[in-house]
Amino acid sequence: MLLFRIVPAREDVDEWLWVVVGDVPPAYLVTDDAPNPASALDGYIGEMERWVAAVRAGQPVDDLIPVGTVDGAAQLEPTVERADEIESRLRFLTEEILVHHADDLDAS
């Protein structure tokens, strides 16, 4: 989890962004509802859980968080196998990381 400050190309682009990278699909999130790393990770997990649920239900994922490959080359196919892999990683993040940051989550 990294916090980046960018020079926006347009006024409607956020200046501060959380970036999630690692053994999960990469993503960026705005900081509006995420004042600290724990709340940003919680937001990422929530968005990815929505993607997993949509895939399992056979629903479109076009309007959900983009789920790309780690190298950023392409979007992952929305398959149940991919959903299972992602869900396993999300469970680890929730049970092994976020559980230790309850105070930060309460502060957001």
N, C-alpha and C positions, 0 to 999 in steps of 0.2 A: 504494500500500500504506500503510494507516494502522493504528495501534495505538490501540484505544479501551478505556477503562475505563468500565464501566457499573455502575449500581446494579441488581443482579439482583432480579427480582421474586420469585424463589424460590431456595432453597438449592442446587438442582440446576442452576442456570444459572451459567455461567462469568462471572467479573468482568472478565476481559481477553479481548479479541477482536481478531484481525487482520481488516481489511476491505479487500477488493480492489475497486477501481473503476477506470474508465478505458475504453479501447477494447476491453474484454473483458466478458463477463457478470459482473455484480457478485456478490460472495459474502462470507461471513464464515467465519472458521476459528478454532477455539479455539487457545490458545497452548501446549497440552500438549507437542506435538512440534515446536513452532516457536519457538525462543527468540530468533530474529532475523528481520528482514525477508526475507532470502534464503531461509531455510528455510520461511517462511510462503509465499512465492511458489512455491517448489518443491512444497510440499504442494498448493497451489491447482492448479498445472499437472498434478500427478498425478491429482487428483480430476477435473479437466476431461477429461483423457485417457481416464479410465475412462468418462465420459459419451460421448465421441466414439466409443470402441470399441463401446459398447453400441448406440448409434444405428446404426452401420455394420453391426452383426451382427443388427439387427432385434430386439434385446432390450429389455425394459422399463427405464425410467430412474427409476422411482418411488422406489427406495431409494438413488439416487445424489445427488450434490450438486445442489441446485435450480439450474437454469439459467434465469435470468430476463432480461428486457429491461433495458437500461441505465437506463431511467427507473423500473424496479421495478414497472411496471404489470401485467406478466403473465409467465408462463413461456414460454420459446421452444418452438416446436414442435420435436420431436426428428426433424428431417429430415436427410438426408445433406448437403444444401446447407448447412444450419446447422453441421453437424459439420465440413464442409470449411472454412468461415469461421473457426470457433473454432480448429481445428487450425492454421491458418495463423498466427493470433495467438499461439498457444501456442509454435509453433516460433520465432517472433520473440523472445518472452520468453526462451526457453531459449538460443538462439544469440547473442542480442545483449545480454542482461541478466545472466542467471545465470552465464554463462561467466566473467564478471568477479568472481564472488563465491564461488569454490571454497573459499576459506578459511572463509567463514561457513557454508557447507554442511557442511564437515568438522567444524565446531565443534558442530553440532546433534545 
